[in-house]
Amino acid sequence: MEPNTGTVLWLAALCVLVLNLPFGLWRARTRKFSLAWFLSIHAPIPGVVAMRFAFDLGFHWTSYAVLVPAFFLGQFLGSRLGKWQVSRAGGRDRDAPVEG
């Protein structure tokens, strides 16, 4: 193990977290278990795999211990941000059609 591997792993985890923020935000604005909800969770996975190759991390089990929580934390924080934006907009999504 190179001395710089830990730093690279944490940098990759930060990138995974940031990648998942917009997808978590999208997930917060979709109906649970809909196709859009499913896609908002699974669409960033190819990006995470690409980051593994870009950072030359491979698929060692220790990298999962860092990257999987970063994935879920990014989804969670993005979802919270989306819910905060909806509540700030008066309880309705800005993109939702206005009835009436």
N, C-alpha and C positions, 0 to 999 in steps of 0.2 A: 504494500500500500504506500503510495507516494504521500509525502507530508502535506501536499496541497489538495488531496482528494476530499477531505472534510469540508474545506472552503468551497470547492466546486459543488459538492452535494448541497450545501446550504444555499448557494447561489441558484442552483437548479430548483430547489424547493421554493425560493422566493419567486422565481419565474413561473412555476406551476401555480402558485397562489394567485399571482397577478393575472395569469391566463384565465383562471376560473372565475374571477370577479364578474366580468360581464355575463358569463353563462349563468351564474347564480342570480344575478339581477334579472335576467331573462326568465329564469325558472320561477322567480317570485311573482311574475306577471302572467303566468300560465295556469290553466286548470290542472290540478293534480292528476297524475296518471294519463294525461293526454299525450298525443304524439309530440307536441312541442315541449312538454315537460320532460319526456323521455330523451328527446334530442338535446335539450339544454344540459342534461347530465352527461350524456355519452359523446357529444360532439367534440369536447376538448381532449378526449383520450388520444387521438392520433397526434395532437400537438405535444402531449406529455411524452409519448413514445419518441417523437422527433427530438425533443429536448434531451432525452436519455442518450440518443445517438450523438447529438451536437455536443453535449458535455462529456461524452465518452464514459458514461457511468455503467453501461451494461445493465444486466438484470439481476444483480446480486441482492440477496434478501435484505441486507442492511439498508439499501437505498429505498426499499419499499417502506421501511419503518419511518422514513423522513418524508418521502414524496406523497404517500397516500394521505397522511394527515394534512399535508399542505393542500392537496386536492380538495378534501372535504372542508377545510377551513376557508379556502377561496370561494367555494360554493355557498357556504354558510354566510360569510361576510357580504358577498354579493347579494344574497337573498335578503339579508337585513337591510342593506342599502336600498334595495328595491322597495321593500315594505315601508321604509322611512320616507322614500320619495312619494309613494302613493298616499301615505297619511298626511304628508305635507301639502299635497295637492288637493286636500279637502276630502280624502277618503275614496277618490276614484282615480283611475289611471289616466294620465294625460292623453294617451293614445286611444282610449276607449271612446266609442261614439257617444255623443250626448243624446239622451232620449228626450223626446218632447218636441 
